[in-house]
Amino acid sequence: MSAYTVKQFSDLARVSVRTLHHYDEIGLLKPAYVGDNGYRSYERPQWLRLKQILLYREMGLSLEDIAAIST
């Protein structure tokens, strides 16, 4: 897996770009890096983290709970 734009990553993960932006804003899922143009890029570690977040969400945990157990 190489670097993906936020749109490519959202399509791959089947979540919205808005969700990824929100996760970044609250510190739950930071992109691998942000380019000089402000665009977020994601890589394998973020993919694994997102899969974990989505599993916890599926189990009914709140974002606050996920943040607390994932740090």
ChimeraX commands (.cxc) that place a marker at each C-alpha (Angstrom):
marker #1 position 0.00,0.00,0.00 radius 0.5
marker #1 position 1.47,3.34,-0.98 radius 0.5
marker #1 position 0.28,6.82,-0.05 radius 0.5
marker #1 position -3.35,7.63,-0.76 radius 0.5
marker #1 position -5.18,10.92,-0.95 radius 0.5
marker #1 position -8.02,11.41,1.49 radius 0.5
marker #1 position -10.53,10.69,-1.31 radius 0.5
marker #1 position -8.76,7.50,-2.39 radius 0.5
marker #1 position -8.46,6.39,1.23 radius 0.5
marker #1 position -12.11,7.10,1.96 radius 0.5
marker #1 position -13.19,5.13,-1.10 radius 0.5
marker #1 position -10.96,2.22,-0.11 radius 0.5
marker #1 position -12.29,2.18,3.44 radius 0.5
marker #1 position -15.89,2.96,2.47 radius 0.5
marker #1 position -16.12,5.93,4.80 radius 0.5
marker #1 position -16.73,9.54,3.92 radius 0.5
marker #1 position -14.03,12.14,3.48 radius 0.5
marker #1 position -15.88,14.11,6.15 radius 0.5
marker #1 position -15.43,11.18,8.57 radius 0.5
marker #1 position -11.68,11.11,7.94 radius 0.5
marker #1 position -11.47,14.88,8.40 radius 0.5
marker #1 position -13.40,14.58,11.67 radius 0.5
marker #1 position -11.17,11.77,12.94 radius 0.5
marker #1 position -8.16,13.96,12.16 radius 0.5
marker #1 position -9.67,16.99,13.91 radius 0.5
marker #1 position -10.33,15.04,17.11 radius 0.5
marker #1 position -6.94,13.32,16.99 radius 0.5
marker #1 position -8.31,9.83,16.47 radius 0.5
marker #1 position -6.70,9.20,13.08 radius 0.5
marker #1 position -3.97,11.51,11.89 radius 0.5
marker #1 position -2.81,11.29,8.27 radius 0.5
marker #1 position 0.70,10.04,7.51 radius 0.5
marker #1 position 1.51,13.55,6.38 radius 0.5
marker #1 position -0.04,16.75,5.14 radius 0.5
marker #1 position 1.44,18.24,1.98 radius 0.5
marker #1 position 2.36,21.85,1.45 radius 0.5
marker #1 position -0.99,22.17,-0.33 radius 0.5
marker #1 position -2.81,21.06,2.85 radius 0.5
marker #1 position -3.85,17.72,1.38 radius 0.5
marker #1 position -3.84,14.76,3.72 radius 0.5
marker #1 position -2.10,11.52,2.72 radius 0.5
marker #1 position -2.60,8.12,4.29 radius 0.5
marker #1 position -0.45,4.98,4.36 radius 0.5
marker #1 position -0.53,1.46,5.79 radius 0.5
marker #1 position -0.32,2.41,9.50 radius 0.5
marker #1 position -3.35,4.67,9.09 radius 0.5
marker #1 position -5.18,1.88,7.26 radius 0.5
marker #1 position -4.60,-0.50,10.17 radius 0.5
marker #1 position -5.67,2.17,12.66 radius 0.5
marker #1 position -8.83,2.93,10.70 radius 0.5
marker #1 position -9.75,-0.76,10.54 radius 0.5
marker #1 position -9.39,-0.89,14.34 radius 0.5
marker #1 position -11.55,2.22,14.76 radius 0.5
marker #1 position -14.24,0.81,12.47 radius 0.5
marker #1 position -14.25,-2.49,14.36 radius 0.5
marker #1 position -14.72,-0.68,17.66 radius 0.5
marker #1 position -17.49,1.43,16.14 radius 0.5
marker #1 position -19.19,-1.74,14.90 radius 0.5
marker #1 position -19.02,-3.04,18.48 radius 0.5
marker #1 position -20.90,0.07,19.60 radius 0.5
marker #1 position -18.09,2.02,21.23 radius 0.5
marker #1 position -18.16,5.81,21.11 radius 0.5
marker #1 position -15.33,7.79,19.58 radius 0.5
marker #1 position -14.42,8.97,23.07 radius 0.5
marker #1 position -14.17,5.37,24.29 radius 0.5
marker #1 position -12.08,4.41,21.27 radius 0.5
marker #1 position -9.71,7.29,21.89 radius 0.5
marker #1 position -9.37,6.29,25.54 radius 0.5
marker #1 position -8.55,2.63,24.87 radius 0.5
marker #1 position -6.39,3.29,21.82 radius 0.5
marker #1 position -3.78,5.57,23.33 radius 0.5
marker link #1:1,2 radius 0.2
marker link #1:2,3 radius 0.2
marker link #1:3,4 radius 0.2
marker link #1:4,5 radius 0.2
marker link #1:5,6 radius 0.2
marker link #1:6,7 radius 0.2
marker link #1:7,8 radius 0.2
marker link #1:8,9 radius 0.2
marker link #1:9,10 radius 0.2
marker link #1:10,11 radius 0.2
marker link #1:11,12 radius 0.2
marker link #1:12,13 radius 0.2
marker link #1:13,14 radius 0.2
marker link #1:14,15 radius 0.2
marker link #1:15,16 radius 0.2
marker link #1:16,17 radius 0.2
marker link #1:17,18 radius 0.2
marker link #1:18,19 radius 0.2
marker link #1:19,20 radius 0.2
marker link #1:20,21 radius 0.2
marker link #1:21,22 radius 0.2
marker link #1:22,23 radius 0.2
marker link #1:23,24 radius 0.2
marker link #1:24,25 radius 0.2
marker link #1:25,26 radius 0.2
marker link #1:26,27 radius 0.2
marker link #1:27,28 radius 0.2
marker link #1:28,29 radius 0.2
marker link #1:29,30 radius 0.2
marker link #1:30,31 radius 0.2
marker link #1:31,32 radius 0.2
marker link #1:32,33 radius 0.2
marker link #1:33,34 radius 0.2
marker link #1:34,35 radius 0.2
marker link #1:35,36 radius 0.2
marker link #1:36,37 radius 0.2
marker link #1:37,38 radius 0.2
marker link #1:38,39 radius 0.2
marker link #1:39,40 radius 0.2
marker link #1:40,41 radius 0.2
marker link #1:41,42 radius 0.2
marker link #1:42,43 radius 0.2
marker link #1:43,44 radius 0.2
marker link #1:44,45 radius 0.2
marker link #1:45,46 radius 0.2
marker link #1:46,47 radius 0.2
marker link #1:47,48 radius 0.2
marker link #1:48,49 radius 0.2
marker link #1:49,50 radius 0.2
marker link #1:50,51 radius 0.2
marker link #1:51,52 radius 0.2
marker link #1:52,53 radius 0.2
marker link #1:53,54 radius 0.2
marker link #1:54,55 radius 0.2
marker link #1:55,56 radius 0.2
marker link #1:56,57 radius 0.2
marker link #1:57,58 radius 0.2
marker link #1:58,59 radius 0.2
marker link #1:59,60 radius 0.2
marker link #1:60,61 radius 0.2
marker link #1:61,62 radius 0.2
marker link #1:62,63 radius 0.2
marker link #1:63,64 radius 0.2
marker link #1:64,65 radius 0.2
marker link #1:65,66 radius 0.2
marker link #1:66,67 radius 0.2
marker link #1:67,68 radius 0.2
marker link #1:68,69 radius 0.2
marker link #1:69,70 radius 0.2
marker link #1:70,71 radius 0.2
view
